[in-house]
Amino acid sequence: MNKPIQEIAKIAHKLPIEAIQDINQRIGDWIASGGKEDDSYIHQQLRYAKRFVKGEETRQALLSMRRFDCYSTK
């Protein structure tokens, strides 16, 4: 299994810049204070990023369904 920071990097292109900056700042602060790259706090940041991406994918799917629905005939 990849390290959580590597996993975050893999999905970073799906995150808004503000979320990436926030995660980066939090991880940087954690490591600067003596934390490790594989600590539970870093895994928490990965879970946050994954939830954000999943929420965005769900939102896009719903918007897509709405667009399709407006073209269907009743």
C-alpha positions as protocol buffer text, in pm:
chain_id: "A"
residue {
  index: 1
  type: MET
  ca { x: 0 y: 0 z: 0 }
}
residue {
  index: 2
  type: ASN
  ca { x: 122 y: 348 z: -84 }
}
residue {
  index: 3
  type: LYS
  ca { x: 190 y: 607 z: 179 }
}
residue {
  index: 4
  type: PRO
  ca { x: -102 y: 845 z: 241 }
}
residue {
  index: 5
  type: ILE
  ca { x: 90 y: 1140 z: 97 }
}
residue {
  index: 6
  type: GLN
  ca { x: 138 y: 946 z: -228 }
}
residue {
  index: 7
  type: GLU
  ca { x: -234 y: 864 z: -235 }
}
residue {
  index: 8
  type: ILE
  ca { x: -321 y: 1231 z: -187 }
}
residue {
  index: 9
  type: ALA
  ca { x: -86 y: 1321 z: -473 }
}
residue {
  index: 10
  type: LYS
  ca { x: -268 y: 1073 z: -700 }
}
residue {
  index: 11
  type: ILE
  ca { x: -605 y: 1245 z: -650 }
}
residue {
  index: 12
  type: ALA
  ca { x: -480 y: 1603 z: -614 }
}
residue {
  index: 13
  type: HIS
  ca { x: -585 y: 1686 z: -971 }
}
residue {
  index: 14
  type: LYS
  ca { x: -947 y: 1627 z: -866 }
}
residue {
  index: 15
  type: LEU
  ca { x: -927 y: 1871 z: -574 }
}
residue {
  index: 16
  type: PRO
  ca { x: -970 y: 2248 z: -585 }
}
residue {
  index: 17
  type: ILE
  ca { x: -653 y: 2443 z: -521 }
}
residue {
  index: 18
  type: GLU
  ca { x: -786 y: 2565 z: -185 }
}
residue {
  index: 19
  type: ALA
  ca { x: -826 y: 2209 z: -59 }
}
residue {
  index: 20
  type: ILE
  ca { x: -478 y: 2114 z: -181 }
}
residue {
  index: 21
  type: GLN
  ca { x: -328 y: 2418 z: -12 }
}
residue {
  index: 22
  type: ASP
  ca { x: -508 y: 2340 z: 314 }
}
residue {
  index: 23
  type: ILE
  ca { x: -401 y: 1975 z: 314 }
}
residue {
  index: 24
  type: ASN
  ca { x: -45 y: 2070 z: 221 }
}
residue {
  index: 25
  type: GLN
  ca { x: -27 y: 2326 z: 504 }
}
residue {
  index: 26
  type: ARG
  ca { x: -165 y: 2080 z: 759 }
}
residue {
  index: 27
  type: ILE
  ca { x: 73 y: 1802 z: 653 }
}
residue {
  index: 28
  type: GLY
  ca { x: 368 y: 2041 z: 647 }
}
residue {
  index: 29
  type: ASP
  ca { x: 288 y: 2169 z: 995 }
}
residue {
  index: 30
  type: TRP
  ca { x: 246 y: 1813 z: 1122 }
}
residue {
  index: 31
  type: ILE
  ca { x: 580 y: 1697 z: 987 }
}
residue {
  index: 32
  type: ALA
  ca { x: 755 y: 2016 z: 1103 }
}
residue {
  index: 33
  type: SER
  ca { x: 630 y: 1948 z: 1457 }
}
residue {
  index: 34
  type: GLY
  ca { x: 787 y: 1601 z: 1455 }
}
residue {
  index: 35
  type: GLY
  ca { x: 505 y: 1395 z: 1304 }
}
residue {
  index: 36
  type: LYS
  ca { x: 569 y: 1114 z: 1060 }
}
residue {
  index: 37
  type: GLU
  ca { x: 438 y: 1073 z: 705 }
}
residue {
  index: 38
  type: ASP
  ca { x: 251 y: 756 z: 804 }
}
residue {
  index: 39
  type: ASP
  ca { x: 85 y: 888 z: 1124 }
}
residue {
  index: 40
  type: SER
  ca { x: -291 y: 865 z: 1167 }
}
residue {
  index: 41
  type: TYR
  ca { x: -321 y: 1242 z: 1118 }
}
residue {
  index: 42
  type: ILE
  ca { x: -187 y: 1209 z: 763 }
}
residue {
  index: 43
  type: HIS
  ca { x: -432 y: 924 z: 699 }
}
residue {
  index: 44
  type: GLN
  ca { x: -706 y: 1158 z: 821 }
}
residue {
  index: 45
  type: GLN
  ca { x: -601 y: 1413 z: 558 }
}
residue {
  index: 46
  type: LEU
  ca { x: -624 y: 1140 z: 294 }
}
residue {
  index: 47
  type: ARG
  ca { x: -975 y: 1047 z: 410 }
}
residue {
  index: 48
  type: TYR
  ca { x: -1075 y: 1413 z: 387 }
}
residue {
  index: 49
  type: ALA
  ca { x: -939 y: 1435 z: 31 }
}
residue {
  index: 50
  type: LYS
  ca { x: -1118 y: 1114 z: -72 }
}
residue {
  index: 51
  type: ARG
  ca { x: -1448 y: 1233 z: 77 }
}
residue {
  index: 52
  type: PHE
  ca { x: -1412 y: 1562 z: -107 }
}
residue {
  index: 53
  type: VAL
  ca { x: -1349 y: 1385 z: -439 }
}
residue {
  index: 54
  type: LYS
  ca { x: -1638 y: 1143 z: -383 }
}
residue {
  index: 55
  type: GLY
  ca { x: -1871 y: 1432 z: -302 }
}
residue {
  index: 56
  type: GLU
  ca { x: -1766 y: 1616 z: -615 }
}
residue {
  index: 57
  type: GLU
  ca { x: -1813 y: 1305 z: -830 }
}
residue {
  index: 58
  type: THR
  ca { x: -2161 y: 1257 z: -682 }
}
residue {
  index: 59
  type: ARG
  ca { x: -2247 y: 1622 z: -747 }
}
residue {
  index: 60
  type: GLN
  ca { x: -2129 y: 1593 z: -1108 }
}
residue {
  index: 61
  type: ALA
  ca { x: -2335 y: 1276 z: -1159 }
}
residue {
  index: 62
  type: LEU
  ca { x: -2647 y: 1446 z: -1024 }
}
residue {
  index: 63
  type: LEU
  ca { x: -2593 y: 1747 z: -1248 }
}
residue {
  index: 64
  type: SER
  ca { x: -2548 y: 1514 z: -1542 }
}
residue {
  index: 65
  type: MET
  ca { x: -2873 y: 1336 z: -1460 }
}
residue {
  index: 66
  type: ARG
  ca { x: -3054 y: 1669 z: -1438 }
}
residue {
  index: 67
  type: ARG
  ca { x: -2922 y: 1773 z: -1778 }
}
residue {
  index: 68
  type: PHE
  ca { x: -3036 y: 1442 z: -1926 }
}
residue {
  index: 69
  type: ASP
  ca { x: -3376 y: 1472 z: -1758 }
}
residue {
  index: 70
  type: CYS
  ca { x: -3441 y: 1818 z: -1904 }
}
residue {
  index: 71
  type: TYR
  ca { x: -3406 y: 1669 z: -2256 }
}
residue {
  index: 72
  type: SER
  ca { x: -3634 y: 1374 z: -2200 }
}
residue {
  index: 73
  type: THR
  ca { x: -3995 y: 1391 z: -2312 }
}
residue {
  index: 74
  type: LYS
  ca { x: -4278 y: 1310 z: -2080 }
}
